[in-house]
């Protein structure tokens, strides 16, 4: 697995708590796992938002209008 070194800024309070709670040899893994968890949460939030939007009548009507449009790829280019 490729690894990339990155630099981040955090508040002093977060830094103090992080340094006190996470042993030095585990810090990179801890941050990596925290990022993966937070990014997964964002993905799940986006999926839920799309599901909600797709249930809206206005969105369904727009989709039906698009479905009635002819397929542009089927038209020959002149």
N, C-alpha and C positions, 0 to 999 in steps of 0.2 A: 504494500500500500504506500502510495506517495504521501509525503508529509510536507506541509508548508508551515514555515514559521511566520507568525503574525504578531503584531503589537496592538494592544487595546488600552484604552484609558478607562478606569473605573474610579468611583468616588473613594475617598480615604476610608470611609466606614465599611464599604464593601471589601476593600483590600485588606483591612485589618481582620475582618471576620473570615475571609477566605484564607489568609495566611495562618490564622489561628486554628482553623478547622480542618484544613486539607494538608496532609503531609507533602513536602516538597516534591517527592518522587511521584506523587499521584496527581499533581496539579494539571498537567496537560490533558491527561485522560479525563479528569473531572470536568474541565472546561469543554472538551470535545463532546462528552456525553450530555452535558447541559445544553449545548448548542443543538445537538441532534434532537433532543427532547423538545426544545422550544420550536425548532423548525417543523417538527412533526405536528405540534399543536397548531401552528399557523396553517399547515396544509389541511388539517382536519377542519379548522374554522372556515377555510375557503370552500371546501367541499360542502359543508353544511350550508353556507351562504348560497352556493349555487343550487343546492337542492331546494332551498326556500324560494329562491328567485324563479326556478323552473316550475314551481307550483302556482305562481301568480297568473291570474287569468290574462292580464295584459301581455305578459311574456309569451304565454301560449298562443295568443292571437297573432303576435308578431311572428312567431315561429311558423304558424300556419300560412301566413302571408308569404314568407320566404319559401316555404315548401311549394307554393303555387307558381313561383317564378320558374321560367324554363332554365334548364341546365346550360350555362354559358359554354361549358366545355364541349357540348354536343354541336354547337354552331361552328361551321367551318370558317377559318380565317380567310379573309379576301385580300 
